[in-house]
């Protein structure tokens, strides 16, 4: 009985760690895409890749599922032409860490 409880506890801890890891991945992509104005070629490339990740790829859905974040809402915000980059950043970060 005790071993089963310990096993369940470790499964919960691992699940939490995986969720936090993918929340960090998502937060980094959002930061690269919307948090600052790129000045160097490397920053511009990083921004392009991050925006592509947030607006076009199946990988976004996978990362959001693992981060326990609403991928449809994040995709809708990222694709919205009416929102500024600053507002996109704030909204996606809030959705990512909501739970």
N, C-alpha and C positions, 0 to 999 in steps of 0.2 A: 504494500500500500504506500509506504513512504517513497519507494523508488518511482512509482507512478506519479506521485505528487511532484517529486523533484524533476522528473522528465517533463511533465506539463509546464512547470515553472520555467525550465530552460527553453522550451518551445515558445513560450510567451516572450521571453527575453530576446530570443533570436528574431522573432517576428517584429518586435519593436525596433531592434537594431537595423533590420533590413528596411523597414519603413523609414526610419530616420536617414539612412544612407541615401535612399532614392529621393527623399525630400530635399536633401542637400544637392543632389544632382540637378533636380528641377530648379532649385533656387539659384544655382550657379548659371544655368542656362538663361534664366530670366534676367539675372544681373548682367550677363554678357550681352544680351539682346537689348535691354532697355535702361539700364541704370546709369550709364555714362555716355558721353559723346566721344566716339573713337577718334584718335588723332594719328595713330601710326597704322601702317599697312597691316600689321599683325592684329591690332584691335579691330580694324575694319573687317578682316577675314573672320575673326572670332564672332563678331556681331552678325555677319551674314550667315554663318553656320548655325548660330543660336536661333536666329529668327526663322531660318528654314526648319530647324528641329521643332520649334513651337507652332509652326503653321502648316507643315506639309507631311510629316512622317508618321508612320505607324509606331515608331519608337516612342513617340510622345504618349500614346495610349498605354504602352507597356510600362513605361516609367511611372506614369500617373497611377496605374493599377497597383504597382508595387509601393508607391508612396502614399496610397490611399487618398488620392486627390481627384477631384472631378475633372476628367480630361476634356469632356465636351465644353464645359464652362471655360476652361483655360484656352482651348482652341478658339472658341468664340471671341474671347477677349483679345487674344493675340491677332486674330484676323480683323478686328474692328478698326475701320479707318477713322472713326470719329474720336477715338481715345488717343491722348498723347502718350508718348513712351513712359512718362512718369506715372500716369494713371494706370497703364497696363502693368507696370512693375508692381505697384502697390496692390492692385486687385489680385494679381496672380499669386503674389507672396501670401496674401491673406487667405486665399483659397487653399494654398499648399499646406499651410500650418494650422488650418481651422480645427482639425480634430486633435 
